[in-house]
Structures are given as C-alpha cells and as structure tokens.
Amino acid sequence: MSAIVTLTEAAALRIKEMMKQNGEEGAYFRFSINGGGCSGLSYGMSLDHEKTDEDKHFEQHGIEVVIDKDSAPLVTGTTIDFKQSLMGGGFTIDNPNALVSCGCGTSFRTAKVTGTPEEC
C-alpha cells in the first residue's frame, strides 16, 4: 500500500527513540483522528501492537504506520515531522485537508468534517 501520510526522517528517528525508551520495539505507530479539540477534530499518535483488517498500513523509514479507515481520508497527504529547538522538541503536522487549525496545532477541521469543538 502506498503511504497515506509522510513521516520525515526526523519524525521516524524520534518515534524509534520513543519505542526504545518505552520497551516498545516492534510496535506500530498509530496515527488517528478523534473528535474534540478547539476546532472540532484532533490528532492522535500512539504506539500500538494491534492492527485490524480495516486499518491502512505502510512502512516509512523503518516505522510501520497504521491508520484506521475512518481517519485515512482526513489525513491523506499529511506530513509528520519532528522539530527540535532550544525550548525542547515536538511533532508538527502539516495536513493539506485542514481548512482551520487551532493555535496549538493539534486541532483542525476539514471542508466535509467539522467535529464538535471543545473549549481550549
């Protein structure tokens, strides 16, 4: 299967570090969309040992990425990166499907799916 999202090399290295630190080598990197957040939808990232037949999955930079079938259309074309700065580091998400994003960068809505916004 072709990649639905793009993991940068920096993001993949950070995910590998997290897997090692948490004793989760061999886990899948699950990227998902959940209801809520300031703009109605929010991103979810976790390490998972389960995948279903309905999950979309592919590998990038040695990371097995898993996305559920409902989240896939909302994140197709997204780039996940990891940025390091003097104040620390964090993942950044560039989703071309997001029409509106919250200032925190973890909440968004699309033209077709708005979700139910929560107060920040």
JONOR-V704498 format. One record per residue. N is the residue number from 0. PSI is psi as a letter, one per 30 degrees, with the letter a starting at -180 (* if undefined). Layout:
N,PSI  N,PSI
This chain:
0,k  1,l  2,k  3,e  4,l  5,k  6,k  7,l  8,e  9,e  10,e  11,e  12,e  13,e  14,e  15,e  16,e  17,e  18,e  19,e  20,e  21,g  22,h  23,g  24,k  25,f  26,l  27,l  28,j  29,k  30,k  31,l  32,k  33,l  34,l  35,a  36,l  37,e  38,f  39,e  40,k  41,l  42,k  43,k  44,k  45,l  46,k  47,k  48,g  49,k  50,l  51,l  52,f  53,f  54,k  55,k  56,l  57,l  58,k  59,k  60,h  61,g  62,k  63,j  64,k  65,k  66,k  67,l  68,f  69,e  70,e  71,e  72,f  73,f  74,g  75,k  76,f  77,k  78,k  79,k  80,l  81,k  82,k  83,k  84,l  85,f  86,g  87,a  88,l  89,l  90,k  91,k  92,k  93,j  94,j  95,f  96,f  97,k  98,e  99,k  100,k  101,l  102,f  103,f  104,g  105,g  106,k  107,l  108,l  109,l  110,e  111,f  112,j  113,f  114,a  115,j  116,k  117,l  118,k  119,*
